[in-house]
Amino acid sequence: MKKIISLVLTLTLLFTQASAIRLYVNDKHLDTEPITVDGHVYAPMPLLVEHLGALVDWDASTQTATIYKDKLGIRIAPYAKAVRIITSESGYTGDIGIDAPAQMYNDCMYLSARSIFRLFSNAKVRWDASTQTVYIATLPEYENFTAPTIPTANPAPKPTYNPTEITVYITPSGIRYHFSPTCGGSNSRKITLTKAKNRGYTPCQKCTSGLPKLPELKIPF
């Protein structure tokens, strides 16, 4: 009982100390609660794509998203440290390394707000530590925009990225875990990454390093 009480008090203290991060694109506040991973601020992909003015195609079989804007397409896989660049003129043109890979959180792909806007535009991104606010300006007139201050007497807790949320796939007779539900075969089942590691499963070199093999996709330009 003492351990449980101690844990509850610790979690309460952590949530009280963490202030909510706000995210603005130009002068528009994004109605979401971002998460932070390794110092990067992430938000749900659908919301970022909407404010980017882009289109997105989600491939459930490979767990990849392809985002299109103007004549550029960028294909993204969870946890991959590179994104695939596609253009309307020449199709696949190569991969670009990124320092903030996409994450899966609560069954939704989360993207680094800074990375996705800089990939598609010359957006200016700044961080206001005093108000825990990320500002993304896609237009020059919003480069110095500052949002109204919100009272901080009772700050909302900041969602914490929990690695146990990561879903991987294993098979009864296999020794590897997979990010792709089809890589291990038709009898794959879901399990958390932490549980898979605790049971001695090791990563599949085919689907857990870099971008998975991606199917051909018509470009809707």
TORKOL-4160 file (C-alpha; in steps of 0.2 Angstrom, whole numbers, padded with zeros to 4 digits, m for minus):
221
<pt num="1" X="0000" Y="0000" Z="0000"/>
<pt num="2" X="0014" Y="0012" Z="0004"/>
<pt num="3" X="0022" Y="0009" Z="m0013"/>
<pt num="4" X="0006" Y="0012" Z="m0022"/>
<pt num="5" X="0003" Y="0029" Z="m0012"/>
<pt num="6" X="0021" Y="0034" Z="m0016"/>
<pt num="7" X="0019" Y="0030" Z="m0034"/>
<pt num="8" X="0003" Y="0040" Z="m0035"/>
<pt num="9" X="0011" Y="0055" Z="m0026"/>
<pt num="10" X="0026" Y="0054" Z="m0038"/>
<pt num="11" X="0015" Y="0054" Z="m0053"/>
<pt num="12" X="0004" Y="0068" Z="m0046"/>
<pt num="13" X="0020" Y="0078" Z="m0043"/>
<pt num="14" X="0026" Y="0075" Z="m0061"/>
<pt num="15" X="0010" Y="0081" Z="m0068"/>
<pt num="16" X="0009" Y="0096" Z="m0057"/>
<pt num="17" X="0027" Y="0101" Z="m0062"/>
<pt num="18" X="0023" Y="0099" Z="m0081"/>
<pt num="19" X="0015" Y="0113" Z="m0090"/>
<pt num="20" X="0005" Y="0111" Z="m0106"/>
<pt num="21" X="0013" Y="0114" Z="m0122"/>
<pt num="22" X="0004" Y="0125" Z="m0135"/>
<pt num="23" X="0006" Y="0124" Z="m0153"/>
<pt num="24" X="0002" Y="0139" Z="m0166"/>
<pt num="25" X="0003" Y="0139" Z="m0185"/>
<pt num="26" X="0003" Y="0157" Z="m0189"/>
<pt num="27" X="m0011" Y="0164" Z="m0178"/>
<pt num="28" X="m0021" Y="0148" Z="m0176"/>
<pt num="29" X="m0020" Y="0138" Z="m0161"/>
<pt num="30" X="m0020" Y="0119" Z="m0164"/>
<pt num="31" X="m0033" Y="0111" Z="m0153"/>
<pt num="32" X="m0022" Y="0097" Z="m0147"/>
<pt num="33" X="m0011" Y="0092" Z="m0133"/>
<pt num="34" X="0006" Y="0089" Z="m0140"/>
<pt num="35" X="0019" Y="0076" Z="m0134"/>
<pt num="36" X="0037" Y="0078" Z="m0132"/>
<pt num="37" X="0050" Y="0064" Z="m0137"/>
<pt num="38" X="0069" Y="0067" Z="m0135"/>
<pt num="39" X="0066" Y="0086" Z="m0134"/>
<pt num="40" X="0055" Y="0087" Z="m0150"/>
<pt num="41" X="0037" Y="0092" Z="m0150"/>
<pt num="42" X="0025" Y="0081" Z="m0159"/>
<pt num="43" X="0006" Y="0082" Z="m0164"/>
<pt num="44" X="m0006" Y="0071" Z="m0172"/>
<pt num="45" X="m0002" Y="0069" Z="m0191"/>
<pt num="46" X="m0020" Y="0073" Z="m0197"/>
<pt num="47" X="m0021" Y="0090" Z="m0188"/>
<pt num="48" X="m0004" Y="0095" Z="m0194"/>
<pt num="49" X="m0008" Y="0090" Z="m0212"/>
<pt num="50" X="m0024" Y="0100" Z="m0211"/>
<pt num="51" X="m0015" Y="0116" Z="m0206"/>
<pt num="52" X="m0001" Y="0112" Z="m0219"/>
<pt num="53" X="m0014" Y="0113" Z="m0232"/>
<pt num="54" X="m0009" Y="0095" Z="m0239"/>
<pt num="55" X="m0017" Y="0078" Z="m0243"/>
<pt num="56" X="m0012" Y="0062" Z="m0235"/>
<pt num="57" X="m0013" Y="0044" Z="m0240"/>
<pt num="58" X="m0012" Y="0031" Z="m0226"/>
<pt num="59" X="m0007" Y="0013" Z="m0231"/>
<pt num="60" X="m0012" Y="0002" Z="m0216"/>
<pt num="61" X="m0003" Y="m0014" Z="m0223"/>
<pt num="62" X="0014" Y="m0005" Z="m0222"/>
<pt num="63" X="0009" Y="0007" Z="m0208"/>
<pt num="64" X="0016" Y="0022" Z="m0219"/>
<pt num="65" X="0009" Y="0039" Z="m0223"/>
<pt num="66" X="0012" Y="0049" Z="m0239"/>
<pt num="67" X="0009" Y="0067" Z="m0238"/>
<pt num="68" X="0006" Y="0077" Z="m0254"/>
<pt num="69" X="0008" Y="0096" Z="m0256"/>
<pt num="70" X="0010" Y="0105" Z="m0272"/>
<pt num="71" X="0022" Y="0095" Z="m0282"/>
<pt num="72" X="0030" Y="0086" Z="m0268"/>
<pt num="73" X="0026" Y="0070" Z="m0259"/>
<pt num="74" X="0035" Y="0063" Z="m0243"/>
<pt num="75" X="0032" Y="0046" Z="m0237"/>
<pt num="76" X="0034" Y="0042" Z="m0219"/>
<pt num="77" X="0036" Y="0026" Z="m0208"/>
<pt num="78" X="0035" Y="0026" Z="m0189"/>
<pt num="79" X="0052" Y="0027" Z="m0180"/>
<pt num="80" X="0061" Y="0028" Z="m0197"/>
<pt num="81" X="0076" Y="0040" Z="m0197"/>
<pt num="82" X="0073" Y="0044" Z="m0215"/>
<pt num="83" X="0058" Y="0050" Z="m0226"/>
<pt num="84" X="0056" Y="0046" Z="m0244"/>
<pt num="85" X="0054" Y="0060" Z="m0256"/>
<pt num="86" X="0043" Y="0059" Z="m0271"/>
<pt num="87" X="0040" Y="0072" Z="m0285"/>
<pt num="88" X="0027" Y="0073" Z="m0298"/>
<pt num="89" X="0040" Y="0075" Z="m0312"/>
<pt num="90" X="0052" Y="0060" Z="m0308"/>
<pt num="91" X="0043" Y="0050" Z="m0295"/>
<pt num="92" X="0055" Y="0043" Z="m0281"/>
<pt num="93" X="0070" Y="0054" Z="m0279"/>
<pt num="94" X="0079" Y="0048" Z="m0263"/>
<pt num="95" X="0078" Y="0047" Z="m0244"/>
<pt num="96" X="0082" Y="0062" Z="m0232"/>
<pt num="97" X="0088" Y="0059" Z="m0214"/>
<pt num="98" X="0078" Y="0067" Z="m0200"/>
<pt num="99" X="0082" Y="0069" Z="m0182"/>
<pt num="100" X="0064" Y="0067" Z="m0176"/>
<pt num="101" X="0056" Y="0051" Z="m0182"/>
<pt num="102" X="0037" Y="0049" Z="m0183"/>
<pt num="103" X="0030" Y="0040" Z="m0168"/>
<pt num="104" X="0014" Y="0030" Z="m0165"/>
<pt num="105" X="0004" Y="0036" Z="m0149"/>
<pt num="106" X="m0013" Y="0030" Z="m0145"/>
<pt num="107" X="m0015" Y="0022" Z="m0162"/>
<pt num="108" X="m0011" Y="0038" Z="m0171"/>
<pt num="109" X="0004" Y="0043" Z="m0180"/>
<pt num="110" X="0012" Y="0059" Z="m0172"/>
<pt num="111" X="0024" Y="0070" Z="m0182"/>
<pt num="112" X="0037" Y="0082" Z="m0176"/>
<pt num="113" X="0029" Y="0099" Z="m0180"/>
<pt num="114" X="0045" Y="0108" Z="m0184"/>
<pt num="115" X="0051" Y="0094" Z="m0196"/>
<pt num="116" X="0035" Y="0092" Z="m0206"/>
<pt num="117" X="0033" Y="0111" Z="m0209"/>
<pt num="118" X="0051" Y="0113" Z="m0214"/>
<pt num="119" X="0051" Y="0099" Z="m0226"/>
<pt num="120" X="0036" Y="0107" Z="m0235"/>
<pt num="121" X="0040" Y="0125" Z="m0233"/>
<pt num="122" X="0052" Y="0138" Z="m0227"/>
<pt num="123" X="0042" Y="0140" Z="m0211"/>
<pt num="124" X="0050" Y="0149" Z="m0197"/>
<pt num="125" X="0049" Y="0139" Z="m0181"/>
<pt num="126" X="0052" Y="0146" Z="m0163"/>
<pt num="127" X="0051" Y="0140" Z="m0146"/>
<pt num="128" X="0045" Y="0151" Z="m0131"/>
<pt num="129" X="0051" Y="0142" Z="m0116"/>
<pt num="130" X="0042" Y="0155" Z="m0104"/>
<pt num="131" X="0025" Y="0150" Z="m0110"/>
<pt num="132" X="0029" Y="0133" Z="m0117"/>
<pt num="133" X="0023" Y="0137" Z="m0134"/>
<pt num="134" X="0029" Y="0132" Z="m0152"/>
<pt num="135" X="0026" Y="0145" Z="m0165"/>
<pt num="136" X="0026" Y="0140" Z="m0184"/>
<pt num="137" X="0025" Y="0154" Z="m0196"/>
<pt num="138" X="0022" Y="0150" Z="m0214"/>
<pt num="139" X="0019" Y="0168" Z="m0219"/>
<pt num="140" X="0031" Y="0183" Z="m0215"/>
<pt num="141" X="0018" Y="0193" Z="m0206"/>
<pt num="142" X="0016" Y="0180" Z="m0192"/>
<pt num="143" X="0035" Y="0178" Z="m0188"/>
<pt num="144" X="0033" Y="0188" Z="m0173"/>
<pt num="145" X="0016" Y="0183" Z="m0168"/>
<pt num="146" X="0014" Y="0180" Z="m0149"/>
<pt num="147" X="m0002" Y="0172" Z="m0142"/>
<pt num="148" X="m0011" Y="0179" Z="m0127"/>
<pt num="149" X="m0005" Y="0173" Z="m0110"/>
<pt num="150" X="m0015" Y="0159" Z="m0101"/>
<pt num="151" X="m0016" Y="0160" Z="m0082"/>
<pt num="152" X="m0004" Y="0146" Z="m0075"/>
<pt num="153" X="m0012" Y="0144" Z="m0058"/>
<pt num="154" X="m0018" Y="0126" Z="m0062"/>
<pt num="155" X="m0008" Y="0121" Z="m0077"/>
<pt num="156" X="m0015" Y="0106" Z="m0087"/>
<pt num="157" X="m0004" Y="0090" Z="m0086"/>
<pt num="158" X="0008" Y="0087" Z="m0102"/>
<pt num="159" X="0005" Y="0070" Z="m0110"/>
<pt num="160" X="0021" Y="0060" Z="m0108"/>
<pt num="161" X="0027" Y="0048" Z="m0122"/>
<pt num="162" X="0026" Y="0031" Z="m0115"/>
<pt num="163" X="0037" Y="0018" Z="m0125"/>
<pt num="164" X="0025" Y="0004" Z="m0119"/>
<pt num="165" X="0012" Y="0011" Z="m0131"/>
<pt num="166" X="0022" Y="0006" Z="m0146"/>
<pt num="167" X="0014" Y="m0009" Z="m0154"/>
<pt num="168" X="0024" Y="m0023" Z="m0163"/>
<pt num="169" X="0020" Y="m0040" Z="m0170"/>
<pt num="170" X="0026" Y="m0057" Z="m0165"/>
<pt num="171" X="0022" Y="m0075" Z="m0171"/>
<pt num="172" X="0021" Y="m0091" Z="m0160"/>
<pt num="173" X="0036" Y="m0099" Z="m0167"/>
<pt num="174" X="0047" Y="m0084" Z="m0171"/>
<pt num="175" X="0061" Y="m0075" Z="m0162"/>
<pt num="176" X="0059" Y="m0058" Z="m0170"/>
<pt num="177" X="0047" Y="m0044" Z="m0167"/>
<pt num="178" X="0041" Y="m0034" Z="m0182"/>
<pt num="179" X="0034" Y="m0016" Z="m0185"/>
<pt num="180" X="0024" Y="m0022" Z="m0200"/>
<pt num="181" X="0009" Y="m0034" Z="m0196"/>
<pt num="182" X="0013" Y="m0044" Z="m0212"/>
<pt num="183" X="0031" Y="m0046" Z="m0211"/>
<pt num="184" X="0031" Y="m0061" Z="m0199"/>
<pt num="185" X="0017" Y="m0070" Z="m0208"/>
<pt num="186" X="m0002" Y="m0071" Z="m0207"/>
<pt num="187" X="m0002" Y="m0078" Z="m0189"/>
<pt num="188" X="0006" Y="m0062" Z="m0182"/>
<pt num="189" X="m0002" Y="m0055" Z="m0166"/>
<pt num="190" X="0000" Y="m0038" Z="m0157"/>
<pt num="191" X="0011" Y="m0035" Z="m0142"/>
<pt num="192" X="0019" Y="m0020" Z="m0134"/>
<pt num="193" X="0037" Y="m0017" Z="m0138"/>
<pt num="194" X="0042" Y="m0018" Z="m0120"/>
<pt num="195" X="0033" Y="m0035" Z="m0118"/>
<pt num="196" X="0042" Y="m0042" Z="m0133"/>
<pt num="197" X="0059" Y="m0037" Z="m0127"/>
<pt num="198" X="0055" Y="m0044" Z="m0110"/>
<pt num="199" X="0051" Y="m0061" Z="m0118"/>
<pt num="200" X="0067" Y="m0061" Z="m0127"/>
<pt num="201" X="0062" Y="m0056" Z="m0145"/>
<pt num="202" X="0074" Y="m0047" Z="m0155"/>
<pt num="203" X="0071" Y="m0034" Z="m0169"/>
<pt num="204" X="0067" Y="m0040" Z="m0187"/>
<pt num="205" X="0081" Y="m0033" Z="m0198"/>
<pt num="206" X="0069" Y="m0032" Z="m0213"/>
<pt num="207" X="0056" Y="m0020" Z="m0206"/>
<pt num="208" X="0063" Y="m0012" Z="m0190"/>
<pt num="209" X="0078" Y="m0003" Z="m0198"/>
<pt num="210" X="0075" Y="0012" Z="m0209"/>
<pt num="211" X="0060" Y="0013" Z="m0221"/>
<pt num="212" X="0051" Y="m0003" Z="m0225"/>
<pt num="213" X="0049" Y="m0009" Z="m0243"/>
<pt num="214" X="0035" Y="0002" Z="m0250"/>
<pt num="215" X="0022" Y="m0002" Z="m0264"/>
<pt num="216" X="0021" Y="0008" Z="m0279"/>
<pt num="217" X="0009" Y="0022" Z="m0277"/>
<pt num="218" X="0001" Y="0034" Z="m0290"/>
<pt num="219" X="0005" Y="0052" Z="m0286"/>
<pt num="220" X="m0011" Y="0063" Z="m0286"/>
<pt num="221" X="m0004" Y="0079" Z="m0293"/>
